[in-house]
Amino acid sequence: MPSESPFDPTDLGPAPDESTLRVWVRAYLRHAPLSLAIRELNRLIAIYRIEGRDAVLRAPVLDVGCGDGFWWTVRGTDGRDVMGIDISRSEVDLAKRHIRAEVSDVAAEVPYGGPYRQIIGNCSLEHVRAIDAALRNLRAAAADDAQLVIFVPAPQWAFQGVSQSWLLKKAPRVSMALAGALNGFFQHWHLYELPVWKQLLAQNGWTVRNAWGVGSARSEFLFRLFLPVSFGGFLVKKTAGVYPERALRFAPDASLLPLESLAMHALAEPMSAADSPHAYEYAIVATPTPEASP
């Protein structure tokens, strides 16, 4: 496990206030299983802080692997033009309720509609097998002053938790087998340490400017605690197109208070140093590397 450096909030804006965060939490509890909601909310806070340091929000925006586009209803577009791309037709159809969206494979083609001044990969690029092609195509779609923000899983995430930590010490082969099964279920083609991501980005036209860890020991504990229940929700989404939690949109806020309190507890420390052993994801910010003169 990596050693943890002090968390450096340099180049980050302020965190959302409590009332804003509670609105986000309630929206996600009515949309997705708690485990997924905690992860998505952690990323929302991270990008809120990343964007908060800029006086002017960048636009147009490309959301790579936009999924159902729900987080744009929670965080808002602030009037920006947002284009989402995804390989799933059903997800794109859902995303079109919130943003412009189209079916596109970022590894096979340069995204339509550029140049983009902000490109976001919300835990999507680790699922793209041809990662070099994808990063090159994103560079081709980026404006010269673009900002790339990607969230990707840290290698240690699948070894976190009391059981996995114990197995890693006592029976590492079993621990690695379980970690492999978990990563396989989530279709993670790419699971790298931060220096490897920096090298991948560098060789495809990007320069990393900042990186932080996303998550904490408490958020990871609650993610894993509710993961077995959440698997049922994942299966429902695959067949019905929506999570069963959508039924909670009719529930009064008071009925959500127990889950809301759990989520707020999980989100108390949403960001950390990139080398934190409790960071289950990296938030990486990069800019286009100037092309060499001929």
WOVEN-V524807 format. One record per backbone hydrogen bond with DSSP energy under -0.5 kcal/mol. NH is the residue of the N-H (numbers start at 0). CO is the residue of the C=O. E is the energy in kcal/mol with one decimal. If there is no record, write none. Layout:
nh->{NH	NH}
co->{CO	CO}
e->{E	E}
This chain:
nh->{8	11	12	20	21	22	23	24	25	26	27	28	29	30	31	36	37	38	39	40	41	42	43	44	45	46	47	48	49	50	51	52	53	59	60	61	62	62	63	63	64	64	65	65	68	71	72	72	73	74	75	79	81	82	83	84	85	88	91	92	93	94	95	96	97	98	99	101	103	105	107	108	113	114	115	116	117	118	119	120	121	121	122	122	126	127	128	130	133	134	135	136	137	138	139	140	141	141	142	145	146	147	148	148	149	150	151	151	153	156	157	158	159	164	165	166	167	168	169	170	173	174	175	176	177	178	179	180	181	182	183	184	185	186	187	188	188	189	190	195	196	197	198	199	200	201	202	203	204	205	206	208	209	211	212	213	214	219	220	221	222	223	224	225	226	227	229	230	231	231	232	233	234	235	236	237	238	239	240	240	245	246	247	248	249	250	254	255	255	256	259	260	261	262	263	264	265	266	267	269	271	275	278	279	279	280	281	282	283	283	284	285	286	288}
co->{6	8	48	16	17	18	19	20	21	22	23	24	25	27	27	32	33	34	35	36	37	38	39	40	41	42	43	44	45	46	47	49	50	80	80	117	60	82	61	119	62	84	62	84	65	68	68	69	69	70	71	76	79	60	99	62	101	86	87	88	89	90	91	93	94	94	81	83	85	103	104	104	110	140	140	59	59	146	61	148	63	119	120	150	123	124	126	128	129	130	131	132	133	134	135	136	137	138	115	142	116	285	118	146	283	120	149	281	279	153	154	155	156	160	161	162	163	164	165	166	170	170	171	172	173	174	175	176	177	178	179	180	181	183	182	125	186	125	188	192	192	193	194	195	196	197	198	200	201	200	286	284	284	282	271	280	269	215	216	217	218	219	220	221	223	223	225	226	227	228	228	229	230	231	232	233	234	235	235	236	242	243	244	245	246	247	251	251	252	253	255	256	257	258	259	260	261	262	264	266	212	272	275	213	277	213	151	211	149	281	209	147	206	204}
e->{-0.6	-1.8	-3.6	-2.4	-2.4	-1.6	-2.1	-2.7	-2.5	-2.0	-2.3	-2.4	-1.1	-1.6	-2.7	-2.8	-2.6	-1.7	-2.8	-2.6	-2.1	-1.9	-2.3	-2.3	-2.0	-2.8	-2.2	-2.0	-2.3	-2.8	-1.3	-0.8	-1.7	-0.6	-2.8	-2.5	-0.5	-3.0	-0.7	-3.1	-0.6	-1.9	-0.7	-2.1	-1.9	-1.3	-0.5	-1.9	-1.1	-2.8	-1.2	-2.0	-0.7	-2.9	-2.7	-2.5	-1.2	-0.6	-2.2	-2.3	-1.4	-2.6	-2.0	-1.5	-2.5	-2.5	-1.4	-2.0	-1.8	-0.7	-1.7	-1.6	-0.7	-0.6	-2.7	-1.8	-1.4	-2.7	-3.1	-2.7	-0.6	-0.6	-1.6	-0.8	-1.7	-1.4	-0.7	-1.8	-1.9	-2.5	-2.2	-2.4	-2.1	-2.0	-2.0	-1.2	-0.6	-0.9	-3.0	-1.8	-1.6	-3.3	-2.9	-0.5	-2.4	-2.8	-0.5	-1.8	-1.9	-1.9	-0.7	-1.7	-1.2	-2.5	-2.3	-2.6	-2.5	-1.1	-2.4	-3.1	-0.6	-2.3	-2.8	-2.1	-2.4	-2.4	-2.5	-2.1	-2.3	-2.6	-2.4	-2.2	-1.6	-1.0	-2.2	-2.3	-0.9	-1.3	-0.5	-0.9	-1.6	-2.4	-1.9	-2.8	-2.6	-2.5	-2.4	-1.1	-1.3	-2.5	-3.0	-3.0	-1.6	-2.1	-2.8	-2.4	-2.6	-2.3	-2.1	-2.1	-2.2	-2.4	-2.3	-1.9	-0.5	-0.6	-2.1	-1.8	-0.7	-0.7	-0.9	-2.3	-2.1	-2.1	-2.3	-1.8	-1.4	-3.7	-0.6	-1.6	-1.9	-1.9	-2.1	-1.8	-1.3	-1.5	-1.0	-0.5	-1.5	-1.2	-3.1	-2.7	-1.8	-2.5	-2.7	-2.2	-2.2	-1.7	-1.2	-0.7	-2.2	-2.0	-1.4	-1.4	-0.7	-1.2	-3.0	-2.7	-2.8	-0.6	-2.7	-2.6	-2.3	-2.7}
